[in-house]
Structure formats: structure tokens, C-alpha cells
Amino acid sequence: MDTTIFEPAVLGSLHLKNRIAMAPMTRARNADGIPNENNALYYQQRSGAGLIITEGTAISETAKGVLHIPGLYTKEQVEGWKLVTKAVHGEGAVIFAQLWHVGRVSHTSIQPNGETPVAPSDIQAEKSFAWGWNENGQEGFVSCSKPRALETEEIGKVVKDFQQAAKNAIEAGFDGIELHGANGYLIEQFLNPQINNRTDQYGGSVENRSRFLLEAIDASIEAIGAEKVAIRLTPYGGLHELPHYDEIEETYRYLAEELSRRKIAYIHLMDQKSRGSFAIPEGFLERFRNWFSGTIILAGGMNRQKAEQLVEAGTIDLAAFGEDFIANPDLVERLKNNWPLTLPKRELHYGLTLEGYTDWKVYPESVLAN
């Protein structure tokens, strides 16, 4: 019998009501970094998904590249997230927190005391933008600041920040955590030899450039257990000025095999073609399936037909939908019934208003409202 995306699935010891995941999406709705009732409502509205992965959540004060994002490094933030996890669990969905450190994709106005952002090396993402304060004190997109290279001994501190955030996530009621190893942020910066020019044990060979990622994974596993730890990766991606390099396939095969041995919850791959960057090459997903024995999620340009084809072929286990979930809180029902989708308003993706956040209508209310 064919596997459809609307059938239940098992993720370790967790039972998912369907094979549809809500992908992580930055919404910048927390001026104080503490989740609140509005965030709980937002995620509850979208709990038709079997698995929800939260927006990128800062692991420390220095991890941020966007104003108004939530964190998981204070007691107040943990208490705030409890509102979210309780609301989502009340609807029968599973929820993982995405743990985020942006590395060089930041700006001094976002950093504590106006400090310089940290990265594997001091190579600047000159054409990329963070969301911070400009020279006139106005909020908006600002060019990324030149970073400073992390000292070798500092890297262990960042690993511990990931570990503590993982512990905090479980205390807040999350079912697990997803490390953000994608989209040109800190973990992926270490992987890329064009950005990582280190000469210590974190630079050079594929194994050395993968060391930071695996140390963060291992520290998280030590804290909360392998079946609660996952990661998002973007093989062949180019967001935030990450150029391609010769050992891409070798790097991701090494990571897949290492993560397979660790028996983590899942690997969440994203095809960046949907974000105007490079597509995952033909045949790569099938090869990755052979390298990694665990659950694979794919996001990026997903629709019902593509999702069902890939799940039925066994290439992926879960299909993740991103932007469609913003304007369609009832996305699962719309996909199931082939109802039309509402288009989001991208100018409202970020900001502290509830407009464009919790005010989207379910079908058929959305039709009647137009």
C-alpha cells in the first residue's frame, strides 16, 4: 500500500498524526525575547502538522542576527516556551525547538554592548543582511558586520551554549531540538572551506570542518538523548554567500554516516532553490538516503504532489512546508481536500504586530473574507 503524507508516522518513540512538518520560520514577534500567549496561539493554530519545528531560537545573547527573536537561555524564556508546548501538545502535535547561532550573519547593533559578531574566521558576508538597527536608530535590514574569528578555546563555550539550550528546551516541554546547521549560519560556516580558513583542529580536512557540528550534536545527545536531537542541513546551498566547494558530496556523506551512527531523531534537508539559491542536484537525495539510516525530512518548494511522490518512493519520510503555513493555519486540511491556498504578505513576515501573524483565516472563512 502506498504511503501518503496524511497517514501517521513514528519518530523514535514519538507518534506523529501525519507526515507533514511545519518548517522553521523566523517571525520576530518577541521584543523581549520571551515567548508569550500570542506565540502559543500562532503555533496552536498550525498544530494540524504532525511535527512543528519552531522558528530559529537563540542559544545565547551573541547568537542573534535578527531583532525580536525568542531565546532559550534564560528561565523567563523557558517559562514562556511552556505556553507554546502546552498549546501544541493539546492539539496532538509534536514540537521541536530549532536552536540557532547565526555566526557572521549578524550586526554590531544586535550584539550585546555593540560587540563584533563571531564566526569561524574573519571573512565578512559583505552582500548579506541582518535585521537590526541602522545608523539612524531605525529597525530594518542592515549589512552584516565584519566578524572576528572564534579563538579555539571559545568554540567549546558555544558548544556548551547549544547543550544548555537543549536542556532548557526539554524543561520547557519540547519533544526535542533541531540544531540549525543550514542557510549559511554558524554551523554551516564551519563546514565550508571557503569561509572557514582555520588552521587548528576545526579547519582544513572534512573531518576537522565537521568537528564543531558533531561536538554540538554530541553535547546535545549527552544532555537529552539521541532520539531528541536532530539537525537541519542545506547541502549545495548558497545562502548568505556560501560558495560551492569541491568536497560538498564528501562532506555530507561523512556527516550522514556519522549522524547515522549516533541514531539521532532526524536530518532535515532544505532545497534552497525555493529561496532563490542553488537546487539540490538530481540524484543527491537518493544517495543521501543510502548514507543515512534514520528519518529524513525535506523542505523547500514543497507541494502535495511532490511530497507524496518522495514519501511514497521512500526517498524521504516527512515533508516540511514553510511559507504556506504562514497564511494557511489549516494547511494540512487544505492539502488533503485540495482547497486553494491563501498567499502570505511578505512585508508582514517580520515585525511586532499581530497582523500577518495570528489573524489568518481558515478555509472557507478566508474565501468569504476576500
N, C-alpha and C positions, 0 to 999 in steps of 0.2 A: 504494500500500500504506500502511495506517495505521502511524503511528509509535507504538511502545509504549515505556513507561518502562524496559523491560528490555533494549532494544537499545542498542548502542554509540553514542557521540556524540563529536563533535570540539569541543574548546575551544581555539581558536587552534592551536598546534602540539601540544597535548596530546590524547591519546586516552583517553576515558572508557569503562569497560566497560559502563556503563548510564547512564540519565538520572536517576538518583536521587542526591541530595546529602544528606549529613548536615549539618544546620544547626548553627550555633554555639550552645553551651550552657555557661554558667558552671557549674563543678563544684567550685571552691575546694578543690583537693586538694594544694596545694603550700605548705607552711608557710614555706619559704624562697624561694618564687617561682621555683624551678628545676625544670623537668620531670625526671622520673625513670622508672625501669623500669615503675612502676605506670601512669603516664600512657601509656607506649608500648604496654602491654598493652591498656589501655582503647580506644585508637584502633585498634589492630590487630584487636581483636575485632569492630569495626564497619566493617572495610575491605571489606565487601561492597558498600558505596556506591561509585559511580563517582567521586564527589568528596566529600571530607571538608573541612569548614571548622571550624577549631579554635574552642574557647572564646575569648571575648574576652581578648586578651593585652596587658598594659600596655606602653605605649611609653616610660614613664618612671616614676620614683618618685611623681610627683604626679598621674599619670593614673588612679590606682586609686579604686574605690568599693566594693570587696569585698576582705576579707582573704583571704589564701592563694591568690590567683590567680597564674598564671605571667606572666613578662615576657619582653621581647625587647630588653633594653637593656644587658645585661652579657655578658661572654664565657662565664661559667658557664651562663647561660640558653641561649645559642646551643648550647653543647655538650650540654645537656640535651635540647633540641629535636631534636638529631641522632638520638637514640634513637627518638623518635617518628616522624620522617620515614622513617628506615630501615625501621622495622617496618611502616609503612603501604605504602611502596613495595614491600616484599617480598610483599605481598598483591595487588599490581597496581592499587592505588587512587592517585588524585591527591589532594594535600592542600595547602590554602591556609591561611595564618595570618590570623586576624582581629585587626587592630590597633585598640586601644581606648584612648580617653581619655574618662572619664565626665563631665568638666566639673563642673557643680554637684551632680551626684548622688553626693556623697561626704560624708565626715565628718572633722572635725579629727583624730580618733583614728587614722585610716588614713593621713593625710598626714605626710610627714617633719617631725619636730620639732613636730607638732601645728599645722601651718600651716593657713591658711584655703584651702579649695578655690578653684580659678579657674574662670571662666565668661565668656561674652560680656559679661554685666552682673551687677550685684549682687542680682538678683532670686532669692529663695530658693524652693526646691521644698519648701514647708512641710509638705506631706502625703505626701512620698515618703521612702523609706528606703534607706540604705546598709547594708552588713554590716560592722560594726566593733566597737569596744569601748565598752560603756556606762560610766556613771559609777562602777559598782562593779567595773569591770575584767572584766566578763563579755562573752563574744562573742555577737553576735546582731544583730538589726535595730535600727538607730539612726536617728533623724530626721536628714535631710540638714542640714548646717550652712549658714549663710548664706555665699555665695561672695563673692569680690571680682572686679571686672571686670579682665580682662587689659588691660594697657597695650598700645597699638598696637605698640610695638617687641617686646613679648613674644610676639605671635602668630607672628612669623617663627620664633621658637625652638621653638614647639610644632610648626610645620610641619617643621622640621629633625628633631625627635624622630620624627615619622612617617617621614620619609625614612630616618633611620638604622635604625629598626626594620625597614623594608622591606629594606634591605641586609642586616641581620642575619638576617632570615628566609631569604633566598636562601643565605646562608652556612650556615644550619642545615639546608639541604636541602629547603626548601619549594618547591613548584612556582609559588607566587605568594602574593599578600597581598590581603586584603579589608579596606578601611577600614570601621570601624563608624560609619556615618552615620545610624544609626537609633535607635529606642527612647528618645528624649529625652536622649541623651548629647551630648557637646560639639559635634560637627559639626552635629547637628540643632538644637541650641540656637542656633547662629549663623543657621540658616535661618529661624527663627520670629520674626517681628517683635514678638510679644507678650512674648518672652523676651529678644530682642536689641534693646536700645534705644540702641545705639551711634550716635554722630554722626560717626565717622571713616569711612574707606573700607570698613569691614566692617559697616556698618549702613545702614538706610534702604531703598534700592531692592532689587529681587530680585537684580540683578547684584552689588550690594555684599554682601548677606547670603549669597550663594553663593560669595563670593570665597575664604573660608577653606577650604571644601571643595575647590574647584578648585585652590587653591595646594597643598594636601596631596596631591591626585591628581597634579598636575604634578611635584612634587618626587619623588614615588614613581616616576613614569614615567622621570624623568631618571636615577634611581638604578638601576632594574632592568628598564625596558622596559614599554611599554603592555600587551603581551599577558600580563604577570604581575601586573597591577594591576586590582583590582575594588573594588566598594563595595556596602554594604548600605544600603538606604533604606526608610523607612516612611511613604509618602505617606498623609495623612489619619490618621496615628496620633496617640495622645494620651497615651502612657505617660510617667510622671514629669512630669505636669502641663504638657504642651504643648498649649495650646488651639488650636483651629482658627482660621484667618485667611483673609481674602478671596482672597489670591493663591496658594493652595495649588496649584491646577492650573497656573497660570502659572509658579510656581517649579519644579515638577517637569518641566514641558515644557522650560523653559530648561536645566535640569540634564541631561535626557535628550539634548537636541540637542548640548550642549557635550561630554558624555561620549561621544556617538556619534562626534563629530569626532575625539576623542582615541583611538578604537579600543581602548578598554580591554577586559579579558577578559570581564567580565560585569557586569550590575547585578542584585543580589539584593534583591528586594522582599519585604517581610513584611506580611501582613494581620494586624493586631493584634486582630481580633475574637476570635481564639483565646486572647488574653491578657486578655480582658475589656474591651478598649478599642474604638475605632471600627473598623468594617469599611472596606475599600477599596470605594468606590461602584461600582455596576453600570456597566459600560462603560469604566471607567478603564483596566483592563489592556489592552483592545483599542486605546485611544487611545495608551497608552504604547508599545505595540508599533510603532505608526506613527512615533513620535518617536525611538525608539532602534533602531538597525540591528544591534546586537550581541546576544550571548546574554543571555537573561532567565531568572532563577531566581525561583521563588515559594515562600515558606514560609508556614505559618500554617493550622492546621486541615486539613492535607493528609491525604487517604486515597487508596487506589489508584484508585477511580473518578474522583475529582476530578482527580487527577494525569494520568490517561490522557486525559480529556476535554480538558484545557487543552493538553497536549502535542500531541495529535492535531489540535487546531484550529490549532496554530501560535501560540497566544497566548503560551506560554512554551516554553522549551527544556529546562529541567531542573526537577524537582520536589524541594523540600527538605523533609525530615521532621526534626522536632526531638525532642520528648519521647519519642516512640515508640522512638527509637534507644537511650534510656537502659536500659530494661528488656528490650529485644529486640535484642541484639547482632547477631542474624541476621535483621534486619528485612527485608532485600531478599528472602531466601528465603521468609520468612513471607508477604510481599505476593504474591510470584509464585505460591505454592501455596495462597493463601487460608487459611493456618493462623491460628489465633487469636493475638491479641497479649496479652502479659503487661502488666499495669498497673504503672507505677512507684510507688515510695513517695516522695512529695514531701518528706517530712521528712528524706530521705537525699540530696536533691539537692546540698546543700552539706555540707561537713564533711571532716575529715581521715581518715575511716575508709575501708577498702576495701569495707565493707558498702554495698550500693546503688551500687557503682561498677564493680568488675570481677567480681562474683560472680553476675551474672545468667546464667541457663541458656539454651542454645539449644533449639529445638524438636526432638524431643519431651521432652528432659530436663526442661524447665520444667513440662510436664504431669505427668510422673511424680513431680516433687518436691512437687506440691501434694496 
